Amino acid sequence: MEKLFCLGVVLGMVGGALLVANSYKARSLVKKSQAEIMQKVDEMMDERLKACEKGDRCEQSGDQTEKTEKKSKK
């Protein structure tokens, strides 16, 4: 069952790649979607960086600080 699922996923990916490679409209749609996603990711990262610069608690650095504090208490 799992092998068939994986095979279906791979065949779907290959079929999609062939479709995009041979169709100008599909290729331009993929490029447009990628650009939109990258823009949204950039905006999210900018927001996180601004929050960290303001002194708000950053998730990653805050988690590391808590772990360090717990270790030092033991």
Residue, then its C-alpha position, 0 to 999 in steps of 0.5 A: m500500500e505504501k509503495l503504491f502511494c509513493l509510486g503514485v506521488v512520484l508519477g504525479m510529480v513527473g507528470g506535473a513536471l512534464l506538463v509545466a515544461n511543455s506548457y508556457k501558461a503552466r510555466s508562467l503560473v508556477k513562476k508567478s506563484q513562486a514569486e508570491i510565496m517568496q514575497k510573503v516569506d520575505e515579509m514574514m521574516d522582516e516582521r520577525l527581525k523587527a520584533c527581535e530588534k525591538g527587544d521582544r522575545c524571539e521564539q528561537s533565542g527565547d527557547q534556548t535561553e529557557k533551556t539554559e536556565k533550566k540546566s543552570k537551576k539543576 
